[in-house]
């Protein structure tokens, strides 16, 4: 969902709310993953290729 709506999401608001709920590190990692296409160390995220494949299957990213 974050990938599909990344241009519409207010990232400042998202990060502020993430901090409020104790999810700041996870949200920062996800945003960094979407920007750099690399998995931050120690985070439970897929490798970019696996993510992109699933995103294509679900119509979130163009081919």
GIWORA-V324463 format. One record per helix or strand of 2 or more residues. SS is the DSSP state (@ for helix, = for strand). FROM is the first residue (numbers start at 0). TO is the last residue. If there is no record, write none. Layout:
# GIWORA-V324463
<<SS & FROM & TO> <SS & FROM & TO>>
This chain:
# GIWORA-V324463
<<@ & 1 & 4> <@ & 10 & 19> <@ & 23 & 35> <@ & 47 & 56>>
